[in-house]
Amino acid sequence: METARGSAHRLAVSVGLILAVAVGSASCGTNTPSGSATTTVSKPVSTAPVGPALSAPLSAPKTTPSQDAEYLSDVAKADPALVTYLQQQGNVGLRAVLTDGSAFCAFLQRGGGIDNALLEVAAGANSVEAQTHLPSTVTTFNTIEAVALLTLCTSEQRLVPAPTQAKLHSLGKALDGAGQRA
């Protein structure tokens, strides 16, 4: 029998993989060397149109300390690897995870689509990785972004495809079952 924590982790990965496919399809046709094991992107590439929305200033979601705590708690429930990271990095880790979730919401709220938001957050996290040591795995970003959609910017769930929305709701229920939510 699967535990609620394991179910939450599995759902977070599932939601994230769907989001990752969106990013992958957005970057199709970009000029990337084929067969390379890793690719360093100095500036994100997006198929979203460039316009006033993409040059507008970012505005972080308005959250309360209890919402921030719920977000961090849910991230830890959804991905056990992030628990270790948060324990090892302390306040730096807490700020990094909360900043990435808030930034994802801010990019979504600014416009330009989910693909652009995903790429921008990944590029931003990569630019400060030496200070934050945030794991640069797909699972890490999937968890951070999925939980941000559930906790920090719920109104932005409308931007993801219906099947992904259903998985987000399942993740929310699994996180509710993995411990008390505020």
Secondary structure, 3 states (H helix, E strand, C coil): CCCHHHHHHHHHHHHHHHHHHHHHHHCCCCCCCCCCCCCCCCCCCCCCCCCHHHHCCCCCCCCCHHHHHHHHHHHHHHCHHHHHHHHHHHHHHHHHHHHHHHHHHHHHHHCCHHHHHHHHHHHHHHHCHHHHCCCCCHHHHHHHHHHHHHHCCHHHHHHCCHHHHHHHHHHHHHHHHCCCCC
